[in-house]
Amino acid sequence: MSELWNGTDAWTLAVIFGLAAVTVITRSFFFLSDASWHLPHWAQRGLQYAPIAALSAVVVPEIVMQQGQLIHTLQDARLYAAAVGAAVYFWRRDVLITIVLGMAVYLPLHLGWGW
């Protein structure tokens, strides 16, 4: 039995099981209650924008920053690929075509010219 835990002490195991219990209880809280629960209208409306806000928070820094610094040159393939991708999306509203044309701009600039 001691080989199974690889020297993990009782305190670490207690913390792991405690965190697991807290996670299960908080995630199942709404299932345990019999009362009907609804989000306020302002919260429902705000949640409609959450996916685009999260996506922007991840994608935009990847486009305009390199190694934690804003890019200082226009010779960066990501800028042109993002611009083409945005233009194509607003023109056609098709995600697949957006990805394909964005990559069609990015790859030659990045691999061919080393941008």
N, CA, C and O atoms as a GROMACS GRO file, in nm:
protein
  460
    1MET      N    1   0.082  -0.119   0.000
    1MET     CA    2   0.000   0.000   0.000
    1MET      C    3   0.086   0.125   0.000
    1MET      O    4   0.048   0.225  -0.060
    2SER      N    5   0.200   0.121   0.065
    2SER     CA    6   0.285   0.240   0.071
    2SER      C    7   0.344   0.272  -0.065
    2SER      O    8   0.373   0.389  -0.093
    3GLU      N    9   0.363   0.171  -0.151
    3GLU     CA   10   0.415   0.197  -0.285
    3GLU      C   11   0.312   0.266  -0.372
    3GLU      O   12   0.347   0.339  -0.466
    4LEU      N   13   0.185   0.244  -0.343
    4LEU     CA   14   0.078   0.306  -0.421
    4LEU      C   15   0.079   0.458  -0.408
    4LEU      O   16   0.055   0.528  -0.507
    5TRP      N   17   0.107   0.509  -0.292
    5TRP     CA   18   0.100   0.653  -0.268
    5TRP      C   19   0.234   0.722  -0.295
    5TRP      O   20   0.239   0.845  -0.295
    6ASN      N   21   0.341   0.649  -0.317
    6ASN     CA   22   0.472   0.707  -0.348
    6ASN      C   23   0.515   0.814  -0.248
    6ASN      O   24   0.567   0.918  -0.287
    7GLY      N   25   0.494   0.790  -0.121
    7GLY     CA   26   0.540   0.882  -0.019
    7GLY      C   27   0.453   1.005  -0.001
    7GLY      O   28   0.497   1.101   0.063
    8THR      N   29   0.332   1.006  -0.054
    8THR     CA   30   0.243   1.121  -0.036
    8THR      C   31   0.192   1.119   0.108
    8THR      O   32   0.141   1.018   0.155
    9ASP      N   33   0.207   1.231   0.177
    9ASP     CA   34   0.168   1.235   0.317
    9ASP      C   35   0.016   1.253   0.332
    9ASP      O   36  -0.054   1.283   0.235
   10ALA      N   37  -0.032   1.233   0.451
   10ALA     CA   38  -0.175   1.236   0.478
   10ALA      C   39  -0.234   1.376   0.454
   10ALA      O   40  -0.348   1.387   0.409
   11TRP      N   41  -0.159   1.482   0.484
   11TRP     CA   42  -0.207   1.618   0.465
   11TRP      C   43  -0.237   1.646   0.317
   11TRP      O   44  -0.339   1.705   0.285
   12THR      N   45  -0.148   1.603   0.228
   12THR     CA   46  -0.168   1.624   0.085
   12THR      C   47  -0.291   1.548   0.037
   12THR      O   48  -0.371   1.601  -0.039
   13LEU      N   49  -0.307   1.424   0.082
   13LEU     CA   50  -0.425   1.347   0.044
   13LEU      C   51  -0.553   1.411   0.097
   13LEU      O   52  -0.655   1.412   0.027
   14ALA      N   53  -0.550   1.463   0.220
   14ALA     CA   54  -0.667   1.529   0.278
   14ALA      C   55  -0.705   1.653   0.196
   14ALA      O   56  -0.823   1.679   0.172
   15VAL      N   57  -0.605   1.728   0.153
   15VAL     CA   58  -0.632   1.847   0.072
   15VAL      C   59  -0.692   1.808  -0.062
   15VAL      O   60  -0.788   1.870  -0.108
   16ILE      N   61  -0.638   1.705  -0.126
   16ILE     CA   62  -0.690   1.660  -0.256
   16ILE      C   63  -0.835   1.614  -0.243
   16ILE      O   64  -0.919   1.655  -0.322
   17PHE      N   65  -0.865   1.532  -0.144
   17PHE     CA   66  -1.002   1.484  -0.125
   17PHE      C   67  -1.094   1.597  -0.083
   17PHE      O   68  -1.211   1.600  -0.124
   18GLY      N   69  -1.045   1.691  -0.002
   18GLY     CA   70  -1.126   1.806   0.038
   18GLY      C   71  -1.162   1.894  -0.081
   18GLY      O   72  -1.276   1.937  -0.094
   19LEU      N   73  -1.065   1.921  -0.167
   19LEU     CA   74  -1.092   2.001  -0.286
   19LEU      C   75  -1.188   1.930  -0.381
   19LEU      O   76  -1.273   1.993  -0.442
   20ALA      N   77  -1.173   1.799  -0.392
   20ALA     CA   78  -1.266   1.722  -0.476
   20ALA      C   79  -1.407   1.730  -0.420
   20ALA      O   80  -1.503   1.744  -0.496
   21ALA      N   81  -1.422   1.720  -0.288
   21ALA     CA   82  -1.554   1.727  -0.226
   21ALA      C   83  -1.616   1.865  -0.245
   21ALA      O   84  -1.735   1.876  -0.277
   22VAL      N   85  -1.538   1.970  -0.226
   22VAL     CA   86  -1.589   2.105  -0.245
   22VAL      C   87  -1.632   2.125  -0.390
   22VAL      O   88  -1.736   2.188  -0.416
   23THR      N   89  -1.556   2.074  -0.485
   23THR     CA   90  -1.591   2.086  -0.626
   23THR      C   91  -1.722   2.015  -0.657
   23THR      O   92  -1.807   2.070  -0.726
   24VAL      N   93  -1.737   1.893  -0.608
   24VAL     CA   94  -1.860   1.817  -0.633
   24VAL      C   95  -1.980   1.886  -0.570
   24VAL      O   96  -2.087   1.894  -0.631
   25ILE      N   97  -1.965   1.934  -0.449
   25ILE     CA   98  -2.078   1.998  -0.380
   25ILE      C   99  -2.119   2.126  -0.451
   25ILE      O  100  -2.238   2.150  -0.473
   26THR      N  101  -2.021   2.210  -0.487
   26THR     CA  102  -2.057   2.338  -0.549
   26THR      C  103  -2.113   2.318  -0.689
   26THR      O  104  -2.200   2.394  -0.730
   27ARG      N  105  -2.066   2.221  -0.761
   27ARG     CA  106  -2.118   2.198  -0.897
   27ARG      C  107  -2.255   2.132  -0.896
   27ARG      O  108  -2.332   2.148  -0.991
   28SER      N  109  -2.288   2.059  -0.791
   28SER     CA  110  -2.418   1.993  -0.787
   28SER      C  111  -2.519   2.070  -0.702
   28SER      O  112  -2.630   2.021  -0.680
   29PHE      N  113  -2.483   2.188  -0.655
   29PHE     CA  114  -2.572   2.267  -0.569
   29PHE      C  115  -2.706   2.294  -0.635
   29PHE      O  116  -2.810   2.283  -0.570
   30PHE      N  117  -2.705   2.329  -0.764
   30PHE     CA  118  -2.829   2.363  -0.832
   30PHE      C  119  -2.915   2.240  -0.860
   30PHE      O  120  -3.036   2.253  -0.878
   31PHE      N  121  -2.854   2.122  -0.863
   31PHE     CA  122  -2.932   2.000  -0.884
   31PHE      C  123  -2.996   1.951  -0.754
   31PHE      O  124  -3.097   1.882  -0.757
   32LEU      N  125  -2.938   1.987  -0.642
   32LEU     CA  126  -2.990   1.942  -0.513
   32LEU      C  127  -3.111   2.022  -0.468
   32LEU      O  128  -3.191   1.972  -0.389
   33SER      N  129  -3.126   2.143  -0.517
   33SER     CA  130  -3.237   2.228  -0.478
   33SER      C  131  -3.362   2.197  -0.561
   33SER      O  132  -3.353   2.173  -0.681
   34ASP      N  133  -3.478   2.197  -0.494
   34ASP     CA  134  -3.604   2.174  -0.564
   34ASP      C  135  -3.663   2.302  -0.620
   34ASP      O  136  -3.749   2.298  -0.709
   35ALA      N  137  -3.618   2.415  -0.570
   35ALA     CA  138  -3.672   2.543  -0.614
   35ALA      C  139  -3.619   2.578  -0.754
   35ALA      O  140  -3.504   2.549  -0.788
   36SER      N  141  -3.707   2.640  -0.831
   36SER     CA  142  -3.667   2.683  -0.965
   36SER      C  143  -3.576   2.806  -0.951
   36SER      O  144  -3.603   2.896  -0.872
   37TRP      N  145  -3.470   2.808  -1.029
   37TRP     CA  146  -3.373   2.918  -1.019
   37TRP      C  147  -3.345   2.971  -1.158
   37TRP      O  148  -3.315   2.894  -1.249
   38HIS      N  149  -3.353   3.103  -1.176
   38HIS     CA  150  -3.330   3.166  -1.305
   38HIS      C  151  -3.231   3.280  -1.289
   38HIS      O  152  -3.230   3.350  -1.188
   39LEU      N  153  -3.149   3.297  -1.389
   39LEU     CA  154  -3.058   3.411  -1.391
   39LEU      C  155  -3.136   3.538  -1.421
   39LEU      O  156  -3.235   3.534  -1.494
   40PRO      N  157  -3.093   3.650  -1.366
   40PRO     CA  158  -3.156   3.777  -1.404
   40PRO      C  159  -3.132   3.805  -1.552
   40PRO      O  160  -3.038   3.753  -1.612
   41HIS      N  161  -3.218   3.889  -1.610
   41HIS     CA  162  -3.208   3.919  -1.753
   41HIS      C  163  -3.073   3.979  -1.788
   41HIS      O  164  -3.016   3.946  -1.892
   42TRP      N  165  -3.020   4.068  -1.702
   42TRP     CA  166  -2.891   4.132  -1.733
   42TRP      C  167  -2.778   4.030  -1.735
   42TRP      O  168  -2.683   4.044  -1.812
   43ALA      N  169  -2.787   3.927  -1.651
   43ALA     CA  170  -2.683   3.824  -1.649
   43ALA      C  171  -2.694   3.734  -1.772
   43ALA      O  172  -2.592   3.696  -1.830
   44GLN      N  173  -2.816   3.701  -1.812
   44GLN     CA  174  -2.833   3.621  -1.934
   44GLN      C  175  -2.782   3.695  -2.055
   44GLN      O  176  -2.718   3.636  -2.142
   45ARG      N  177  -2.808   3.824  -2.061
   45ARG     CA  178  -2.761   3.904  -2.175
   45ARG      C  179  -2.609   3.914  -2.174
   45ARG      O  180  -2.546   3.908  -2.280
   46GLY      N  181  -2.550   3.928  -2.057
   46GLY     CA  182  -2.405   3.935  -2.047
   46GLY      C  183  -2.337   3.805  -2.088
   46GLY      O  184  -2.229   3.807  -2.146
   47LEU      N  185  -2.400   3.693  -2.056
   47LEU     CA  186  -2.342   3.563  -2.092
   47LEU      C  187  -2.343   3.538  -2.243
   47LEU      O  188  -2.269   3.453  -2.291
   48GLN      N  189  -2.426   3.611  -2.318
   48GLN     CA  190  -2.424   3.598  -2.463
   48GLN      C  191  -2.292   3.646  -2.521
   48GLN      O  192  -2.249   3.598  -2.626
   49TYR      N  193  -2.227   3.741  -2.454
   49TYR     CA  194  -2.102   3.798  -2.503
   49TYR      C  195  -1.979   3.731  -2.445
   49TYR      O  196  -1.867   3.762  -2.486
   50ALA      N  197  -1.996   3.641  -2.353
   50ALA     CA  198  -1.882   3.577  -2.288
   50ALA      C  199  -1.793   3.498  -2.386
   50ALA      O  200  -1.671   3.510  -2.377
   51PRO      N  201  -1.848   3.418  -2.478
   51PRO     CA  202  -1.759   3.343  -2.567
   51PRO      C  203  -1.674   3.432  -2.656
   51PRO      O  204  -1.555   3.405  -2.674
   52ILE      N  205  -1.730   3.538  -2.712
   52ILE     CA  206  -1.651   3.625  -2.798
   52ILE      C  207  -1.549   3.704  -2.716
   52ILE      O  208  -1.440   3.731  -2.765
   53ALA      N  209  -1.582   3.739  -2.594
   53ALA     CA  210  -1.487   3.810  -2.508
   53ALA      C  211  -1.370   3.718  -2.472
   53ALA      O  212  -1.255   3.762  -2.472
   54ALA      N  213  -1.399   3.593  -2.440
   54ALA     CA  214  -1.293   3.498  -2.406
   54ALA      C  215  -1.205   3.470  -2.527
   54ALA      O  216  -1.082   3.464  -2.515
   55LEU      N  217  -1.266   3.453  -2.643
   55LEU     CA  218  -1.190   3.428  -2.764
   55LEU      C  219  -1.101   3.547  -2.798
   55LEU      O  220  -0.985   3.529  -2.836
   56SER      N  221  -1.153   3.667  -2.784
   56SER     CA  222  -1.074   3.787  -2.810
   56SER      C  223  -0.957   3.799  -2.713
   56SER      O  224  -0.847   3.839  -2.751
   57ALA      N  225  -0.981   3.765  -2.588
   57ALA     CA  226  -0.876   3.773  -2.488
   57ALA      C  227  -0.762   3.677  -2.517
   57ALA      O  228  -0.649   3.701  -2.475
   58VAL      N  229  -0.790   3.569  -2.587
   58VAL     CA  230  -0.686   3.472  -2.622
   58VAL      C  231  -0.620   3.505  -2.755
   58VAL      O  232  -0.498   3.496  -2.767
   59VAL      N  233  -0.699   3.543  -2.855
   59VAL     CA  234  -0.648   3.559  -2.991
   59VAL      C  235  -0.576   3.692  -3.011
   59VAL      O  236  -0.468   3.694  -3.070
   60VAL      N  237  -0.632   3.801  -2.964
   60VAL     CA  238  -0.574   3.933  -2.991
   60VAL      C  239  -0.430   3.945  -2.941
   60VAL      O  240  -0.346   3.994  -3.016
   61PRO      N  241  -0.396   3.904  -2.820
   61PRO     CA  242  -0.255   3.912  -2.779
   61PRO      C  243  -0.162   3.827  -2.867
   61PRO      O  244  -0.046   3.863  -2.887
   62GLU      N  245  -0.212   3.716  -2.918
   62GLU     CA  246  -0.130   3.633  -3.006
   62GLU      C  247  -0.102   3.702  -3.139
   62GLU      O  248  -0.001   3.673  -3.204
   63ILE      N  249  -0.189   3.792  -3.180
   63ILE     CA  250  -0.170   3.861  -3.308
   63ILE      C  251  -0.079   3.981  -3.292
   63ILE      O  252   0.007   4.004  -3.377
   64VAL      N  253  -0.097   4.059  -3.186
   64VAL     CA  254  -0.026   4.187  -3.175
   64VAL      C  255   0.096   4.184  -3.084
   64VAL      O  256   0.165   4.285  -3.070
   65MET      N  257   0.126   4.070  -3.022
   65MET     CA  258   0.241   4.063  -2.932
   65MET      C  259   0.333   3.948  -2.970
   65MET      O  260   0.290   3.846  -3.024
   66GLN      N  261   0.461   3.968  -2.939
   66GLN     CA  262   0.560   3.863  -2.959
   66GLN      C  263   0.652   3.863  -2.839
   66GLN      O  264   0.718   3.964  -2.812
   67GLN      N  265   0.659   3.755  -2.768
   67GLN     CA  266   0.740   3.738  -2.648
   67GLN      C  267   0.710   3.846  -2.544
   67GLN      O  268   0.801   3.900  -2.481
   68GLY      N  269   0.582   3.877  -2.527
   68GLY     CA  270   0.540   3.971  -2.424
   68GLY      C  271   0.553   4.118  -2.462
   68GLY      O  272   0.524   4.204  -2.379
   69GLN      N  273   0.594   4.149  -2.581
   69GLN     CA  274   0.611   4.287  -2.626
   69GLN      C  275   0.525   4.310  -2.749
   69GLN      O  276   0.506   4.220  -2.830
   70LEU      N  277   0.472   4.434  -2.762
   70LEU     CA  278   0.398   4.467  -2.883
   70LEU      C  279   0.494   4.462  -3.002
   70LEU      O  280   0.610   4.500  -2.990
   71ILE      N  281   0.445   4.416  -3.114
   71ILE     CA  282   0.530   4.410  -3.233
   71ILE      C  283   0.554   4.552  -3.285
   71ILE      O  284   0.466   4.637  -3.278
   72HIS      N  285   0.675   4.575  -3.336
   72HIS     CA  286   0.714   4.709  -3.379
   72HIS      C  287   0.734   4.718  -3.530
   72HIS      O  288   0.780   4.820  -3.580
   73THR      N  289   0.699   4.614  -3.601
   73THR     CA  290   0.720   4.614  -3.745
   73THR      C  291   0.595   4.564  -3.816
   73THR      O  292   0.514   4.490  -3.758
   74LEU      N  293   0.580   4.604  -3.938
   74LEU     CA  294   0.468   4.554  -4.018
   74LEU      C  295   0.504   4.425  -4.091
   74LEU      O  296   0.421   4.369  -4.162
   75GLN      N  297   0.626   4.377  -4.073
   75GLN     CA  298   0.668   4.252  -4.136
   75GLN      C  299   0.637   4.135  -4.043
   75GLN      O  300   0.726   4.063  -3.999
   76ASP      N  301   0.512   4.119  -4.016
   76ASP     CA  302   0.465   4.009  -3.932
   76ASP      C  303   0.345   3.945  -4.002
   76ASP      O  304   0.243   4.010  -4.026
   77ALA      N  305   0.360   3.820  -4.035
   77ALA     CA  306   0.258   3.750  -4.113
   77ALA      C  307   0.124   3.742  -4.041
   77ALA      O  308   0.019   3.735  -4.105
   78ARG      N  309   0.126   3.743  -3.909
   78ARG     CA  310   0.002   3.731  -3.833
   78ARG      C  311  -0.091   3.851  -3.857
   78ARG      O  312  -0.213   3.835  -3.861
   79LEU      N  313  -0.034   3.969  -3.872
   79LEU     CA  314  -0.116   4.088  -3.896
   79LEU      C  315  -0.194   4.076  -4.026
   79LEU      O  316  -0.314   4.103  -4.029
   80TYR      N  317  -0.126   4.037  -4.133
   80TYR     CA  318  -0.190   4.027  -4.263
   80TYR      C  319  -0.290   3.910  -4.268
   80TYR      O  320  -0.396   3.922  -4.328
   81ALA      N  321  -0.255   3.800  -4.206
   81ALA     CA  322  -0.346   3.685  -4.203
   81ALA      C  323  -0.472   3.719  -4.124
   81ALA      O  324  -0.582   3.681  -4.163
   82ALA      N  325  -0.456   3.791  -4.012
   82ALA     CA  326  -0.573   3.829  -3.932
   82ALA      C  327  -0.661   3.929  -4.008
   82ALA      O  328  -0.783   3.921  -4.003
   83ALA      N  329  -0.597   4.022  -4.079
   83ALA     CA  330  -0.675   4.120  -4.156
   83ALA      C  331  -0.753   4.051  -4.268
   83ALA      O  332  -0.870   4.081  -4.289
   84VAL      N  333  -0.688   3.960  -4.340
   84VAL     CA  334  -0.756   3.887  -4.447
   84VAL      C  335  -0.866   3.799  -4.388
   84VAL      O  336  -0.976   3.793  -4.443
   85GLY      N  337  -0.837   3.731  -4.278
   85GLY     CA  338  -0.938   3.647  -4.214
   85GLY      C  339  -1.060   3.726  -4.171
   85GLY      O  340  -1.173   3.682  -4.192
   86ALA      N  341  -1.038   3.842  -4.110
   86ALA     CA  342  -1.151   3.926  -4.066
   86ALA      C  343  -1.231   3.975  -4.186
   86ALA      O  344  -1.354   3.974  -4.184
   87ALA      N  345  -1.162   4.018  -4.291
   87ALA     CA  346  -1.232   4.067  -4.411
   87ALA      C  347  -1.315   3.956  -4.476
   87ALA      O  348  -1.430   3.977  -4.515
   88VAL      N  349  -1.255   3.838  -4.487
   88VAL     CA  350  -1.327   3.726  -4.548
   88VAL      C  351  -1.447   3.686  -4.463
   88VAL      O  352  -1.553   3.655  -4.517
   89TYR      N  353  -1.430   3.687  -4.331
   89TYR     CA  354  -1.543   3.648  -4.246
   89TYR      C  355  -1.658   3.747  -4.260
   89TYR      O  356  -1.774   3.706  -4.273
   90PHE      N  357  -1.628   3.876  -4.259
   90PHE     CA  358  -1.736   3.975  -4.272
   90PHE      C  359  -1.797   3.975  -4.412
   90PHE      O  360  -1.912   4.016  -4.430
   91TRP      N  361  -1.721   3.929  -4.509
   91TRP     CA  362  -1.773   3.921  -4.646
   91TRP      C  363  -1.861   3.799  -4.665
   91TRP      O  364  -1.972   3.810  -4.718
   92ARG      N  365  -1.812   3.680  -4.621
   92ARG     CA  366  -1.881   3.555  -4.649
   92ARG      C  367  -1.954   3.493  -4.529
   92ARG      O  368  -2.045   3.413  -4.549
   93ARG      N  369  -1.915   3.527  -4.407
   93ARG     CA  370  -1.971   3.468  -4.284
   93ARG      C  371  -1.953   3.317  -4.281
   93ARG      O  372  -2.042   3.243  -4.239
   94ASP      N  373  -1.837   3.272  -4.326
   94ASP     CA  374  -1.807   3.128  -4.330
   94ASP      C  375  -1.674   3.105  -4.260
   94ASP      O  376  -1.570   3.154  -4.305
   95VAL      N  377  -1.676   3.031  -4.151
   95VAL     CA  378  -1.557   3.011  -4.070
   95VAL      C  379  -1.452   2.929  -4.145
   95VAL      O  380  -1.333   2.959  -4.136
   96LEU      N  381  -1.493   2.828  -4.219
   96LEU     CA  382  -1.398   2.744  -4.292
   96LEU      C  383  -1.321   2.826  -4.396
   96LEU      O  384  -1.198   2.815  -4.404
   97ILE      N  385  -1.390   2.906  -4.473
   97ILE     CA  386  -1.323   2.989  -4.573
   97ILE      C  387  -1.232   3.091  -4.505
   97ILE      O  388  -1.124   3.122  -4.556
   98THR      N  389  -1.274   3.143  -4.390
   98THR     CA  390  -1.192   3.236  -4.313
   98THR      C  391  -1.060   3.172  -4.274
   98THR      O  392  -0.954   3.232  -4.290
   99ILE      N  393  -1.066   3.050  -4.221
   99ILE     CA  394  -0.944   2.981  -4.179
   99ILE      C  395  -0.856   2.949  -4.297
   99ILE      O  396  -0.734   2.970  -4.292
  100VAL      N  397  -0.915   2.899  -4.404
  100VAL     CA  398  -0.836   2.859  -4.521
  100VAL      C  399  -0.766   2.980  -4.583
  100VAL      O  400  -0.646   2.973  -4.611
  101LEU      N  401  -0.838   3.090  -4.604
  101LEU     CA  402  -0.775   3.206  -4.666
  101LEU      C  403  -0.677   3.276  -4.572
  101LEU      O  404  -0.575   3.328  -4.616
  102GLY      N  405  -0.708   3.278  -4.443
  102GLY     CA  406  -0.614   3.333  -4.347
  102GLY      C  407  -0.483   3.256  -4.347
  102GLY      O  408  -0.375   3.316  -4.345
  103MET      N  409  -0.491   3.125  -4.349
  103MET     CA  410  -0.369   3.042  -4.354
  103MET      C  411  -0.300   3.052  -4.489
  103MET      O  412  -0.178   3.040  -4.497
  104ALA      N  413  -0.379   3.073  -4.596
  104ALA     CA  414  -0.319   3.090  -4.729
  104ALA      C  415  -0.235   3.218  -4.735
  104ALA      O  416  -0.140   3.225  -4.813
  105VAL      N  417  -0.268   3.316  -4.655
  105VAL     CA  418  -0.187   3.438  -4.647
  105VAL      C  419  -0.071   3.417  -4.549
  105VAL      O  420   0.041   3.459  -4.577
  106TYR      N  421  -0.099   3.354  -4.436
  106TYR     CA  422   0.002   3.340  -4.331
  106TYR      C  423   0.120   3.251  -4.372
  106TYR      O  424   0.235   3.289  -4.355
  107LEU      N  425   0.090   3.134  -4.426
  107LEU     CA  426   0.197   3.039  -4.454
  107LEU      C  427   0.302   3.088  -4.554
  107LEU      O  428   0.421   3.074  -4.527
  108PRO      N  429   0.265   3.145  -4.668
  108PRO     CA  430   0.370   3.196  -4.757
  108PRO      C  431   0.452   3.308  -4.694
  108PRO      O  432   0.574   3.314  -4.712
  109LEU      N  433   0.388   3.396  -4.621
  109LEU     CA  434   0.462   3.504  -4.558
  109LEU      C  435   0.555   3.452  -4.448
  109LEU      O  436   0.669   3.497  -4.435
  110HIS      N  437   0.507   3.359  -4.370
  110HIS     CA  438   0.586   3.308  -4.257
  110HIS      C  439   0.695   3.212  -4.303
  110HIS      O  440   0.811   3.224  -4.264
  111LEU      N  441   0.656   3.116  -4.386
  111LEU     CA  442   0.754   3.014  -4.429
  111LEU      C  443   0.839   3.062  -4.546
  111LEU      O  444   0.959   3.034  -4.551
  112GLY      N  445   0.779   3.134  -4.638
  112GLY     CA  446   0.852   3.179  -4.755
  112GLY      C  447   0.945   3.296  -4.730
  112GLY      O  448   1.062   3.292  -4.770
  113TRP      N  449   0.895   3.400  -4.665
  113TRP     CA  450   0.975   3.519  -4.642
  113TRP      C  451   1.030   3.529  -4.501
  113TRP      O  452   1.107   3.620  -4.471
  114GLY      N  453   0.991   3.438  -4.414
  114GLY     CA  454   1.045   3.436  -4.279
  114GLY      C  455   0.987   3.542  -4.187
  114GLY      O  456   1.049   3.576  -4.085
  115TRP      N  457   0.870   3.594  -4.219
  115TRP     CA  458   0.810   3.696  -4.133
  115TRP      C  459   0.758   3.635  -4.008
  115TRP      O  460   0.703   3.705  -3.923
   0.00000   0.00000   0.00000
